Amino acid sequence: MTATVIDGKAFAANVRAHVATHVDTLRDEHGITPGLAVVLVGEDPASQVYVRSKGKMTVEVGMASFEHKLDADVSEADLLSLIDRLNNDPTVHGILVQLPLPGHLDSDLVINAINPAKDVDGFHISNVGLLATGQKSMVPCTPLGCLMMLRDYHGSLSGMDAVIIGRSNIVGKPMAQLLLGDSCTVTIAHSRTKDLPGVVRRADIVVAAVGRPQMVPGDWIKPGATVIDVGINRIDKPGGGTRLVGDVDYDSCAQVAGAITPVPGGVGPMTIACLLANTVTACCRAHGLPEPEGLTA
């Protein structure tokens, strides 16, 4: 068996095209342009690249992009003041504060200062609670992207056995809530799980989000299972240089799984696409308009 490759790059391009169509409709029929504000604190190179990519794609789909770059030593009061201004700016429908923040800033305090309706990362405690109780919320982008790909591949997920490896607030926990919402039987596995290979082997769906390169080998995978690899790890190549790998050993898992996401080119491109989708959703909710079909949980 050789697994079907779930092409996240192509899927993300389709999501962005759907977003762009909805943005055109909002502008042409309602005179509204969705706006996304991204706040970057400091000079972290990876964060700078990510923010540039977000801004570029925001403009490409026809939305307004607002970038705010602050010095690494910015005071918490000044950062919170900026967030307050963005909360009250009607042209801004989504607010994202790029993480990680410098150590002198309280990330939880900053995230929870964002208006939950504009929290397009889905990290605000109110959105976390709404998602956990099955209510309408802003959903974290990476789990939302995983759910979209799973729905597209399987159609209904009802009754499927899903194992999530990793219990982070950003991926593992919200992924579990989303799959529960689609009537999966969900297990969250982690570093303390007894017989982790045995737990993973019973899964119809495996979501690996633990941050350990190539941790999951092919003999952990149930034949025909769908493997969603959220991990992005840089490892050394023999003879010099580095390459990106996921949390699963792709070569061995692809020989057993029914479908698998590659790294790179799998889940990664979906994260920014879902950020744009969340911004459109937030804009529609702010103006009491129907939400775009296929772009929400």
C-alpha positions in Angstrom: 0.0 0.0 0.0 1.2 3.5 -0.8 -0.7 6.3 0.8 -2.6 9.0 -1.0 -0.7 12.3 -0.5 -2.9 15.1 0.9 -1.5 18.1 -0.9 -1.8 20.9 1.7 -0.2 23.5 -0.7 -2.9 22.9 -3.3 -5.7 22.7 -0.7 -4.5 26.0 0.8 -4.5 27.7 -2.6 -8.1 26.6 -3.0 -9.0 28.0 0.4 -7.3 31.3 -0.5 -9.3 31.5 -3.8 -12.5 30.9 -1.8 -11.6 33.7 0.6 -10.8 36.0 -2.3 -14.2 35.4 -3.9 -15.9 36.1 -0.6 -13.8 39.3 -0.1 -14.9 40.5 -3.6 -18.5 39.9 -2.6 -18.2 41.8 0.6 -16.6 44.7 -1.1 -18.9 44.8 -4.2 -22.2 44.1 -2.5 -21.7 45.6 0.9 -18.8 48.1 0.6 -16.8 46.2 3.3 -13.1 45.3 3.1 -12.0 42.8 5.7 -8.9 44.0 7.6 -6.2 41.9 9.4 -3.8 43.6 11.8 -0.6 41.7 12.7 1.5 42.9 15.6 5.2 41.9 15.7 7.4 42.6 18.7 11.1 42.4 18.3 13.4 41.1 15.5 13.0 37.3 15.6 14.0 36.3 12.0 11.4 33.4 11.8 8.6 35.6 13.0 9.6 38.4 10.6 9.4 35.9 7.6 6.1 34.6 8.8 4.6 38.1 9.2 5.8 39.1 5.8 4.1 36.0 4.3 0.9 36.8 6.1 0.9 40.4 4.9 1.6 39.4 1.3 -1.2 36.8 1.2 -3.7 39.1 3.0 -3.2 41.7 0.2 -3.4 39.0 -2.5 -6.9 37.9 -1.5 -8.0 41.6 -1.5 -8.1 42.2 2.2 -6.6 45.2 4.1 -3.3 44.4 5.8 -2.1 46.4 8.9 1.3 45.6 10.2 2.6 47.0 13.5 6.2 46.4 14.3 7.3 47.2 17.9 10.7 47.2 19.5 11.7 44.2 21.5 11.8 46.3 24.7 8.3 47.8 24.2 6.5 48.1 27.5 3.5 45.9 28.3 1.4 49.1 28.7 2.2 50.3 25.2 1.5 46.9 23.6 -1.9 46.7 25.4 -2.6 50.3 24.3 -2.1 49.3 20.7 -4.3 46.3 21.1 -7.0 48.5 22.6 -6.8 50.8 19.6 -7.1 47.9 17.2 -10.1 46.5 19.2 -11.9 49.8 18.6 -10.9 50.2 15.0 -13.9 49.3 12.7 -11.6 48.7 9.7 -9.8 45.9 11.6 -11.7 42.6 11.8 -8.9 40.3 12.8 -6.0 40.9 15.3 -3.0 38.6 15.6 -0.1 39.1 17.9 2.9 37.1 16.6 4.3 34.7 19.2 6.6 34.1 20.9 6.8 37.5 22.7 9.9 38.7 24.6 10.2 37.3 28.1 9.2 40.5 29.9 5.7 40.4 28.3 2.9 38.3 29.7 1.6 36.4 26.6 -1.6 35.3 28.3 -2.4 38.8 29.3 -1.7 40.2 25.9 -3.8 37.5 24.1 -6.7 37.9 26.4 -6.6 41.7 25.8 -7.7 41.1 22.2 -11.5 41.4 21.5 -12.5 37.7 21.3 -14.5 38.5 18.1 -11.3 39.7 16.5 -9.1 36.9 17.9 -8.4 35.2 14.6 -5.8 33.0 16.2 -8.5 31.5 18.4 -6.3 31.7 21.5 -8.4 34.0 23.7 -9.7 32.2 26.8 -13.3 33.0 25.8 -12.8 31.3 22.4 -11.2 28.3 24.1 -14.2 27.9 26.3 -16.7 28.4 23.5 -15.0 25.8 21.4 -14.8 23.3 24.3 -18.6 23.7 24.9 -19.5 23.3 21.2 -20.5 27.0 20.7 -19.6 29.4 17.9 -16.1 30.6 18.3 -12.9 31.6 16.5 -11.0 28.4 15.9 -7.2 28.1 16.0 -5.9 28.1 12.5 -3.8 24.9 12.4 -6.4 22.6 13.8 -9.0 24.2 11.5 -6.8 23.5 8.5 -6.4 19.8 9.6 -10.2 19.5 10.0 -10.8 20.9 6.6 -8.4 18.4 4.9 -9.9 15.5 6.9 -13.4 16.5 5.9 -12.4 16.9 2.3 -10.8 13.5 2.2 -13.3 11.4 4.2 -16.5 13.3 3.9 -18.1 12.3 7.2 -15.8 11.7 10.2 -18.6 10.3 12.3 -17.7 7.3 14.4 -14.0 7.3 13.4 -11.3 6.6 16.0 -8.9 9.6 16.2 -5.7 9.7 18.2 -3.9 13.1 18.7 -0.3 12.9 19.8 0.4 16.1 21.7 -1.7 18.1 24.2 -0.7 21.7 23.4 -3.2 24.5 23.7 -2.4 25.6 20.1 -3.0 22.3 18.3 -3.7 19.2 20.5 -6.5 20.3 22.7 -8.5 22.3 20.1 -8.0 19.5 17.5 -9.6 17.2 20.0 -12.6 19.5 20.4 -13.0 19.8 16.7 -12.9 16.1 16.1 -15.4 15.5 18.9 -17.6 18.1 17.3 -17.5 15.9 14.1 -18.5 12.8 16.2 -15.1 11.1 16.3 -14.0 9.0 19.3 -11.0 11.0 20.4 -7.9 10.1 22.4 -5.2 12.6 23.3 -1.9 10.8 23.7 1.3 12.4 25.2 4.6 11.8 26.8 3.1 10.0 29.8 0.8 7.7 27.7 1.3 4.0 28.5 1.8 1.9 25.4 1.8 4.8 23.0 2.4 2.6 19.9 -0.6 0.4 20.9 -2.8 3.5 21.3 -1.8 4.9 18.0 -2.3 1.6 16.1 -6.0 1.6 16.8 -6.6 5.0 15.2 -8.4 5.6 11.9 -7.0 9.2 12.1 -3.6 10.1 13.6 -2.8 13.7 14.2 0.9 14.1 15.2 1.6 17.4 16.9 4.3 16.7 19.4 7.4 18.5 18.0 9.7 15.5 17.9 11.2 14.8 14.5 10.2 11.5 12.9 8.9 10.2 16.2 6.1 8.0 14.8 7.2 5.1 12.7 5.2 3.2 10.1 4.6 0.2 12.4 2.6 2.4 14.7 0.1 3.1 12.0 -3.1 1.0 11.4 -3.2 0.0 7.7 -5.3 2.4 5.8 -5.3 5.1 8.5 -5.1 8.8 7.7 -2.0 10.5 9.1 -2.0 14.3 9.6 1.5 15.5 10.4 1.6 18.9 12.1 5.2 18.8 13.0 7.8 21.0 11.4 11.3 20.1 12.5 14.7 21.0 11.0 17.3 18.2 11.1 20.8 17.8 9.8 21.3 16.0 6.5 24.2 13.5 6.0 27.0 15.3 4.4 25.9 18.8 5.6 23.0 21.1 5.5 19.5 20.6 6.9 16.1 19.6 5.9 12.5 19.8 7.2 10.8 16.7 8.5 7.5 16.1 10.4 6.7 14.3 13.6 6.1 11.0 11.6 8.6 9.0 9.7 7.1 9.8 6.3 8.7 7.0 4.2 7.7 4.2 6.5 4.2 5.6 7.4 3.4 6.2 3.7 3.8 2.5 3.1 1.0 1.7 5.6 -1.3 4.7 5.8 -4.3 5.2 3.4 -3.5 9.0 3.3 -0.8 11.2 4.7 0.2 14.9 4.7 3.8 15.6 3.7 6.3 17.9 5.4 6.8 20.5 4.0 3.7 21.1 1.9 1.0 19.6 4.1 -0.5 21.3 7.1 1.9 24.3 7.1 0.3 26.1 4.1 -3.1 25.7 5.6 -2.3 27.7 8.7 -2.1 31.0 6.9 -5.0 30.1 4.6 -7.2 29.5 7.7 -6.0 32.8 9.2 -7.4 34.6 6.2 -10.6 32.5 6.4 -11.0 33.4 10.1 -10.6 37.1 9.2 -13.4 36.9 6.6 -15.5 35.0 9.1 -14.9 37.6 11.8 -15.8 40.4 9.3 -19.1 38.6 8.4 -20.0 38.2 12.0 -19.2 41.8 12.9 -21.6 43.0 10.2 -24.3 40.4 10.7 -23.8 38.7 7.3 -23.8 35.0 6.4 -20.6 33.3 7.1 -18.7 31.8 4.1 -19.5 28.1 3.6 -16.6 25.7 3.9 -14.3 28.1 5.8 -15.5 27.5 9.3 -15.7 24.6 11.7 
